[in-house]
Amino acid sequence: MMECEEKRVDMREMTKEGMELTVRNTQLIFRINHTMPFTPEYDSLIAELFGDRIGEGTRLTAPFNLVASEHMRIGRNVYIGGNLLGMCRGGIEVEDDVMIAANVSLISNNHDLYDRQVLLCKPVRICKGAWIGAGA
């Protein structure tokens, strides 16, 4: 279960480890987006990006862009169409048996109106069995 309390993240305080994780995940996503889908190499890269945060039978269609992907968890038997944009700093949870069409944006953070280096973050949860149409 995700917390619903807003948290503030000051991007000026990013640690060396946090920056290294950002670079690693960004490079993995680039590799995924340039790998033939439905191949063992593609599936291996997805597994490397998500680890135990992605369920069996789930298909994430390239291309996609995730920022702070380490804060995203995807359940079992989920389909996500191409061109997903996920801003994940506040946490994104996609429960089991969800279908997400192409060109969908899942946004869990936004910049503070008065200090753009601060992100205001709240979690996004897509509940079991949901369907999100194209362009939402």
N, C-alpha and C positions, 0 to 999 in steps of 0.2 A: 504494500500500500504506500502510495506517495504522499508526502506532506504537501499541504496547500498553502503554507505560509510563504509570503514573498521574501526572497533573499536578495541582497545587494552584492554584486561582485564588482570590485574595483579592478579594472584591467591593468592599471599601473602597478598592481601588486602581484602580477603573474610571476610565479617561481620559474627557475630554470627547468625543473622537472615538468612543470605544466607546459612550458613552451616546447620542450622536447616531445611531449605527448601530442601536442597540437601538430607539430611537424610530422611525426610518425603517422598519425591518423589521416592527415591531409594527403600525404604521399600514398598511403594505402588506398584511399578513395580514388585518387588519380589512376593508380594501377588497375583497380577494379573497373573503372569507367573505360579503360582501354584494353580490356581483356574480353575474349570471346565468351558470351554468356552460355550457360548450360554445359560448362566444361568443369572437369575436376580442378583446374587452376582457378577458375572464377570462384567456385565454391570454397576453395581453400583460402582465398583472399578474404572472402566474406567472413569465414570462421576466424581468421586472424584479426580482423577489425572488431568483431563483436564478442569473441570468446564465448562464454556461457550466457551471454545476454541475448541470444537469438534461439528460437525454438525450432524443433524439427518440422520439416515440411514447409518452411517459409521461403518465399522467393522475393528478393529485392532486385528490381529491374534497373539496370544502368541505362542512362547516366543518372546519378543522383549527387547531391551535395549535402553533407552534414557538417555542421560546426559544433564542436564539443561532443562528438559522437559517443564518447565514453559515458555520457549521461542518457543514452537511449537504450531501451530494452524492448525487444520484439518477441511476442509469444509464438505459439505453434500454429502452423497452417495459415499463415498470413501471406497475402499477396500485396506487394507495393509496386505500382506502375512506375514508369520512367519519369525522370525530371522531378523527383521529390526534393524539396528543400526543407531541411530540418535544422532549426536553430535550437540546439538541445541543452544549452547551459542550465536551464531551470528544471530539466528532466522531461523526457518524453517516454511514455509507456504505451505500447501497442499490445493489447491483450490478444488472446487466441482467436482464431477464425475471423479475422478482420480482412476486409478488402479495401484497398486505397487505390484509386484510379490515378492516371497520369496528371502531372502538373499540379500536385498538391503541395501546400506549404504548411508545415507544423512548426509553430513559433512559440517557444517557451521563454523568451527573453526579449527585452527592448531596452533602448538606451534611456537613461534618466534625462528628462527635459532640460535640466540646467547643468548637468555634468555628463557629457557624452562618453566619458571613460568609465562610467558606472553603468552596469547592466542591472535592470530590475527583472528578476526571474521568478516565475511561477510554473509549476509542473503542468504538463498536458497529458491527459489520459484518454486513449481511444478504447472504449469498452468492448468486451467480447461480442463478436458477431456484427460489429458496426460495418457499414459501407460508407465510404466517403467518395463522392463523385468527382469527376475531372475538374481541375482548376480551383478546387476549394482551398 
